[in-house]
């Protein structure tokens, strides 16, 4: 029962960022109309959120290694609630952009520190299973969020979305305060010495296998970033559907993710991590090939344009827990720091793809499909580099 509650809490904390991303996507045209802003300017409310989200991931794990997991999560949720209120009350585009930047800074604590909490409390296959369960529950949020956002937009306008995010932040603060115990005892914490922290980050960053594993997962997840960053244009311009029809994209993406995470958790005790990762790459390659093939010969329509995305999402979720743990296990004494660096690298790639690459490709379903192939090629190449590197199978520690 305790593990179920912990899974729900950590999944809820991991949802904070994705909800802030996905819920307001159907409101892009309405926000642009309110502030007389261009589509590219509105895209920056997503891009800057993602860059600040990624930036703060560098620090949340280290702060939690020094001050404990609970305090950092609670203070980040306070900041998130204030930023969401700012978005709801924004009277200008500049104020909204500032609120989104602040929201991005506050949104990453749960996903980073959640990984560290799993590492604190579980080992080996149990940790992989717990991460799989968290990803399974968390995956429901991005599927529901754009559908909920479309309904809120049509019924109450775009500001209601930020009121919803405010309420969710308050709910998570109360849940953490009431039910999430501290998992890092005082004697295992590291003093907050900036010089030592800088050396630790440099040691993690220059660890070849860790870097390649992180980029591998981030590049594969870049396929998600392409379609999430292009969601408003993919749904309303390519598929020619209304703002209430985002489920056509997000339900295949997220249901595939949930089912893949479920399968990964169940296979954790039956299949070696390396074998599971190889299987996932084979399935991702099949999905990417189907996606290109369909869009090469046919105009994009539902459901055919989104079915390959379901398979890609399922396949990616199979590999996420073992790839994540493979990197974190290289630094067992500093799991918070490793989680921060891992999350930063992955989210920075996500931000670059969704903010810079997606606007170049979202005019064509075929261009998006080819972009997905490019992400997969980079991911597999870096995975091969990691598994054949000189540090393969070796652990590493960092100074404190």
Secondary structure as the mmCIF struct_conf table of DSSP 4:
data_model
#
loop_
_struct_conf.conf_type_id
_struct_conf.id
_struct_conf.beg_label_comp_id
_struct_conf.beg_label_asym_id
_struct_conf.beg_label_seq_id
_struct_conf.end_label_comp_id
_struct_conf.end_label_asym_id
_struct_conf.end_label_seq_id
HELX_RH_AL_P HELX_RH_AL_P1 UNK A 2 UNK A 22
TURN_TY1_P TURN_TY1_P1 UNK A 23 UNK A 24
HELX_RH_3T_P HELX_RH_3T_P1 UNK A 25 UNK A 27
HELX_RH_AL_P HELX_RH_AL_P2 UNK A 28 UNK A 35
TURN_TY1_P TURN_TY1_P2 UNK A 36 UNK A 36
HELX_RH_AL_P HELX_RH_AL_P3 UNK A 39 UNK A 67
HELX_RH_AL_P HELX_RH_AL_P4 UNK A 69 UNK A 89
BEND BEND1 UNK A 92 UNK A 92
HELX_RH_AL_P HELX_RH_AL_P5 UNK A 93 UNK A 107
TURN_TY1_P TURN_TY1_P3 UNK A 108 UNK A 108
HELX_RH_AL_P HELX_RH_AL_P6 UNK A 109 UNK A 121
HELX_RH_AL_P HELX_RH_AL_P7 UNK A 124 UNK A 156
TURN_TY1_P TURN_TY1_P4 UNK A 158 UNK A 158
HELX_RH_AL_P HELX_RH_AL_P8 UNK A 159 UNK A 179
BEND BEND2 UNK A 184 UNK A 184
HELX_RH_3T_P HELX_RH_3T_P2 UNK A 186 UNK A 188
HELX_RH_AL_P HELX_RH_AL_P9 UNK A 194 UNK A 205
TURN_TY1_P TURN_TY1_P5 UNK A 206 UNK A 206
HELX_RH_AL_P HELX_RH_AL_P10 UNK A 208 UNK A 229
TURN_TY1_P TURN_TY1_P6 UNK A 230 UNK A 230
HELX_RH_AL_P HELX_RH_AL_P11 UNK A 231 UNK A 233
HELX_RH_PI_P HELX_RH_PI_P1 UNK A 234 UNK A 238
BEND BEND3 UNK A 239 UNK A 239
TURN_TY1_P TURN_TY1_P7 UNK A 243 UNK A 244
TURN_TY1_P TURN_TY1_P8 UNK A 246 UNK A 246
HELX_RH_AL_P HELX_RH_AL_P12 UNK A 247 UNK A 267
TURN_TY1_P TURN_TY1_P9 UNK A 268 UNK A 270
BEND BEND4 UNK A 271 UNK A 271
HELX_RH_AL_P HELX_RH_AL_P13 UNK A 273 UNK A 297
BEND BEND5 UNK A 298 UNK A 298
TURN_TY1_P TURN_TY1_P10 UNK A 302 UNK A 303
HELX_RH_AL_P HELX_RH_AL_P14 UNK A 304 UNK A 328
HELX_RH_3T_P HELX_RH_3T_P3 UNK A 329 UNK A 331
TURN_TY1_P TURN_TY1_P11 UNK A 332 UNK A 333
HELX_RH_AL_P HELX_RH_AL_P15 UNK A 335 UNK A 352
HELX_RH_PI_P HELX_RH_PI_P2 UNK A 353 UNK A 357
HELX_RH_AL_P HELX_RH_AL_P16 UNK A 358 UNK A 361
TURN_TY1_P TURN_TY1_P12 UNK A 362 UNK A 363
HELX_RH_AL_P HELX_RH_AL_P17 UNK A 365 UNK A 387
TURN_TY1_P TURN_TY1_P13 UNK A 388 UNK A 388
BEND BEND6 UNK A 389 UNK A 389
TURN_TY1_P TURN_TY1_P14 UNK A 390 UNK A 393
#
